[in-house]
Amino acid sequence: MKRFAVLLLAFSSGMALAARQAASPKIAAPAQTPPPAQVPATSNPEFLKAADEVLAQMSQILALPIKEPLKKSLRSKQEIREYLIREEKEDRTDAERYNDEKTLEAFGLIPKDFPLDAFMLDVLTDQVAGLYDPKAKEFYIADWIPADEQREVMSHELTHALEDQSFHIDPWIKAARPNDDAELARQSVSEGSALAAMVDYSMKDQKLGVRDLPDVTLLIRAGAVSEMDKDPKLSKAPAFIRDELLFPYLAGTGFSQQFLKAHSGWKDLHLIFENPPVSTQQIIHPDLYLSNVKPETVTLPDWKGLVPEDWKLLEENVLGEFGLGEVLKQFLGQERADRISPAWKGDRYATFENASTRKTSLVFRVALDNPDDAARFFGQYSEVLELKHTDRKELFRRPNFFQFQTDSGGVFLHCAATTCLIVENAGRDTFDKINRAISLPAAPVPTDSDAKPPQAITRLVQHVAVAFGA
C-alpha cells in the first residue's frame, strides 16, 4: 500500500499528549475536555514566518543543514485530496493496485471486495495535518489546522524536508523495491525519525528529548489509538488498515529512539541512511539492526510447469514479521501472534488468479528460527487456515502435514526442519510439484481408509443401530 510522507491528525494529538506526560511524568493527565473552537491560520505571512523559524530550529535539533530554500504553502482539503490522487496514480498502476488488494484478501487481512483505495483516500484526506512533497520540494500544511497546532506539525514535516535535502528520501525508500517488507522498514525510518524529532521539538523548553525518555511509543500509542477511535472512518476500519497506518509511526519511533540512544544522537542519523534496515523485523527489534542480524533470503521456484496454465501470477513478494504478525492476529489474536511472529526468519509469497474463475490462489513459504519454532508455527497456522476457510471438509492431518478441501480447491500446510509451505486453493498435484521444487520431503497422501471411519467406530455404530431396532 502506498504511504505518503504525511503527518496524521491522530499522531499530532498523540504526540502532544506524549510530550505533556513525558515532561510531567508524576502528574496525572487532566480529564480530556473538548477544546474551544479555533480559527485556522490563513495569514500567509504569519505561516511563512513560523515555517522559517521551525525549519531553523529543526536544522539545529537534527544537526542537518538547510541546503536550499524550501517552498511552503497552505493548502485546502480539496487541494490535498487532488495531490494524494495524483501521487497514487503516478506511483502505482491500476494493475498493481488490483494485485495488492487481491493479495490482502488472499491472506484474509481485508474483506473480499473491500474498497481499499477509496477508503484510504478518504481517510488520508480527512486525517492529513501536513505533508512534504519530495518531488516539488514543497511543504504543505492543511489550512484547517488551528494556528497554535501548526508548529508541531511543521516540526514533523520539516524533518522530512531536511532529511530529503541531505539523503534524498523518496529514491532512498523506493530503492528497497520490489521488497515490500524492506520498503516498509525504510518508510518507518522516515516517519519514525520525524516523529522522534517532533518529540524533541515539543520538549525543547524542558531540555529533554527522546534519548532521555523511556519507551515513548507507549505514550504516543495511547493518544493515537484514542484519536483513531474518534474518527468515524478509522474506528470502523479493518484491524490491518489501522495497524499499517500505525506501524511506521509507532515502530519507527521506537526504532529511532533506540538508535539515537545507542549512538551519539542526531549527528549520527546519517548512519541509518547509509546502512538502512532491511526488514520490519529490524524495526520491531532494533537490537537486531544494531547487531546486524538480517533475515534469510527465501525463494520460490520458476512457476512454469508447476502451476496450471490458467493461473496468472499477480504478485510475488515478502510479507515480513509485521505482515505475518498481522495475519496471525487477524485469526488468533494479538497475544498469540506476538508469541510466534518473532520466530520469523524470512518468507516469500506468490498470489495467482485463475483466468476463468477469478479465484485467487496463494503460495506462502516461511523460514523459522529453528525446528521447534517451525513445529509451533505449524500448530498455530493450521488453526489460522481452519478459521479462514469456513467451508473446509475432508480434513487430513499428520505430523507436520495438514490438508483439507474447500469449494475453491485444496489447502495444504507442510513443515520440514525450519521451513513451512502453505498452498491455498490448489489441487494436490500442484501442491506436490511446488513441494518438490523447494526440496521439501514428500508429504503424506490420504488413502481410502482415511476417508472412512475406523472399524471399531463402524462396529459401534452397527451395534447401536441394532440395539435401537434401526
Order of alpha helices (4+ residues) and beta strands (2+ residues): beta-alpha-alpha-beta-alpha-alpha-alpha-beta-beta-alpha-alpha-alpha-alpha-alpha-alpha-alpha-alpha-beta-alpha-alpha-beta-beta-alpha-beta-beta-beta-beta-alpha-alpha
